[in-house]
Amino acid sequence: MSFFGKLKDRLFSSSSKLDKGLEEIVEEGAEAQVEDTPETETPEQDAPRPDAPQAPEPAPEEPAAEPEERPEPSAPAAPQPATPDAQPPVAPPVTPGMPAAPVTPPAPPVREETPPRAEPAPEPTPRPAETARAPEPQAEPAQKPGFLGRIFGRGEAAAPRRELDDAMLEQLEELLIQSDMGVETALRVTANIAAGRMGRKLSVPEIKDLLAGEIARIMEPVARPMPIYPKKPQVVLVVGVNGSGKTTTIGKLASQFREAGKSVVIAAGDTFRAAAVEQLQIWGDRAGVPVMTAPQGTDPASLAFDAMTRAQAEGADLLLIDTAGRLQNRQDLMEELSKIVRVIRKKDPDAPHNTLLVLDATTGQNAVSQVEIFQKIADVSGLVMTKLDGTARGGVLVAIADRFGLPIHAIGVGEQIDDLAPFDPEEFARALTGAEGELA
Ligand SMILES: Nc1nc2c(ncn2[C@@H]2O[C@H](COP(=O)(O)OP(=O)(O)OP(=O)(O)O)[C@@H](O)[C@H]2O)c(=O)[nH]1
């Protein structure tokens, strides 16, 4: 099984939730009109056809309403020409399109870059929402006749279809909101799906493909591997609430970097919790990477300074610093993090070169407020979303991408050391929606 096949299998179970919801929505208004393909298989040039009588019968429950009252649909879910500028998000050996790294599998979800700091974090975050909106509505048929041929019925058998009207759009919005996609994003996605399709009859697989296309479009701009600089050591500060998966992610990253030929040092910066330090030591052993610890209660900044000194002395490529995640006392945490930063900057004014925020997908919308908070207390440069395996709440990543535009460097898809995968927007969109066809 290919890497991505495996990933898809393990990637969360949101699709089952969406699946069920979509089936209910379509079946609710579905006509048993199965053989009425003539109307649907040759969609006219995309002009909204609110009044177009679609099928001989039975009449749709509600006449398709004017699309105007929806948030302005800006992008037809027109087939994207595979985002010409989309870079392969990560550098796993099996990722198509990546320059075959000299290093062998599994390469870390990182990318070699030249300039130190300065640019990476605040990358001109084109609001993905904006980017997500395709420039202009274009006529679908002209772009993907094969896809439309399939979507609109040619030779397709008995999939129930429902005419796309306002009521159905509202239900779709609701479903997406329930899938943790957030209100704004859900509205935008459904508006884009509606563009040029009002009055058309859609089946569940078609809606999934459309949804997946919209989601992939939102996620593409943020799918970026962690930049790697020629700085020694490159300092990566790892932040996030307790239990989000920081320790595990540090272990997985350390292992991947090592396999990619980098020398790594880990600093166990959550010095107040003995258990956290022990866990990190276990992960360090697994990854074959030294873990610097300090007696319980030591000032984390002092440990970070020592770790920096050691990493510099040893010429280490990377220093991964774990931190505490006690948001209960935000002020303390903020001071602790700023002190760590102040201290390591004495050794390297550009450090930390990356500040990774680790988020737990199972917390749903809570992850959104964690991004907000950590952006305030730390200069977050990128995200890792953990526990996407087996949760039905992966939709929150779409909301986060749409709202914050922070790069998503990697995703956690299990508890084992190699369960850190590069973030692939299309794969993610398919897994989230259960889409199997060509993405619109
Ligand atoms: N299924 C799954 N479990 C994960 C993943 N990442 C981490 N976990 C589990 O989540 C739990 C918490 O992970 P930790 O790495 O200890 O989290 P932490 O943020 O370091 O937590 P503290 O040590 O309390 O600060 C552990 O049981 C991990 O095995 C993932 O991607 N998938």
The ligand as an SDF file (V2000), in Angstrom:
LIG
                    3D

 32 34  0  0  0  0  0  0  0  0999 V2000
   -3.7290    8.8400   18.2060 N   0  0  0  0  0  0  0  0  0  0  0  0
   -2.7660    9.7500   18.3740 C   0  0  0  0  0  0  0  0  0  0  0  0
   -2.3090   10.0120   19.6010 N   0  0  0  0  0  0  0  0  0  0  0  0
   -1.3450   10.9400   19.7560 C   0  0  0  0  0  0  0  0  0  0  0  0
   -0.8180   11.6510   18.6510 C   0  0  0  0  0  0  0  0  0  0  0  0
    0.0990   12.5220   19.1270 N   0  0  0  0  0  0  0  0  0  0  0  0
    0.1530   12.3370   20.4670 C   0  0  0  0  0  0  0  0  0  0  0  0
   -0.7300   11.3880   20.8470 N   0  0  0  0  0  0  0  0  0  0  0  0
   -1.0090   10.9210   22.1970 C   0  0  0  0  0  0  0  0  0  0  0  0
   -1.4850   12.0070   22.9690 O   0  0  0  0  0  0  0  0  0  0  0  0
   -1.1030   11.8720   24.3190 C   0  0  0  0  0  0  0  0  0  0  0  0
   -0.4270   13.1750   24.7820 C   0  0  0  0  0  0  0  0  0  0  0  0
    0.7340   13.3420   24.0360 O   0  0  0  0  0  0  0  0  0  0  0  0
    2.0200   14.0720   24.6110 P   0  0  0  0  0  0  0  0  0  0  0  0
    3.0250   14.0900   23.5250 O   0  0  0  0  0  0  0  0  0  0  0  0
    2.4160   13.5120   25.9060 O   0  0  0  0  0  0  0  0  0  0  0  0
    1.4240   15.5100   24.8300 O   0  0  0  0  0  0  0  0  0  0  0  0
    2.1170   16.7660   25.4810 P   0  0  0  0  0  0  0  0  0  0  0  0
    1.5740   17.9550   24.8130 O   0  0  0  0  0  0  0  0  0  0  0  0
    3.5740   16.6230   25.5220 O   0  0  0  0  0  0  0  0  0  0  0  0
    1.5140   16.6820   26.9180 O   0  0  0  0  0  0  0  0  0  0  0  0
    2.1960   17.0610   28.2900 P   0  0  0  0  0  0  0  0  0  0  0  0
    3.3680   16.1460   28.4560 O   0  0  0  0  0  0  0  0  0  0  0  0
    1.0980   16.7960   29.2740 O   0  0  0  0  0  0  0  0  0  0  0  0
    2.5810   18.4910   28.1850 O   0  0  0  0  0  0  0  0  0  0  0  0
   -0.1900   10.6690   24.3750 C   0  0  0  0  0  0  0  0  0  0  0  0
   -0.9360    9.5840   24.8280 O   0  0  0  0  0  0  0  0  0  0  0  0
    0.2120   10.4390   22.9320 C   0  0  0  0  0  0  0  0  0  0  0  0
    0.4840    9.0990   22.6380 O   0  0  0  0  0  0  0  0  0  0  0  0
   -1.3460   11.3570   17.3380 C   0  0  0  0  0  0  0  0  0  0  0  0
   -0.9910   11.9460   16.3120 O   0  0  0  0  0  0  0  0  0  0  0  0
   -2.3160   10.3920   17.2620 N   0  0  0  0  0  0  0  0  0  0  0  0
  1  2  1  0
  2  3  2  0
  2 32  1  0
  3  4  1  0
  4  5  2  0
  4  8  1  0
  5  6  1  0
  5 30  1  0
  6  7  2  0
  7  8  1  0
  8  9  1  0
  9 10  1  0
  9 28  1  0
 10 11  1  0
 11 12  1  0
 11 26  1  0
 12 13  1  0
 13 14  1  0
 14 15  2  0
 14 16  1  0
 14 17  1  0
 17 18  1  0
 18 19  2  0
 18 20  1  0
 18 21  1  0
 21 22  1  0
 22 23  2  0
 22 24  1  0
 22 25  1  0
 26 27  1  0
 26 28  1  0
 28 29  1  0
 30 31  2  0
 30 32  1  0
M  END
$$$$
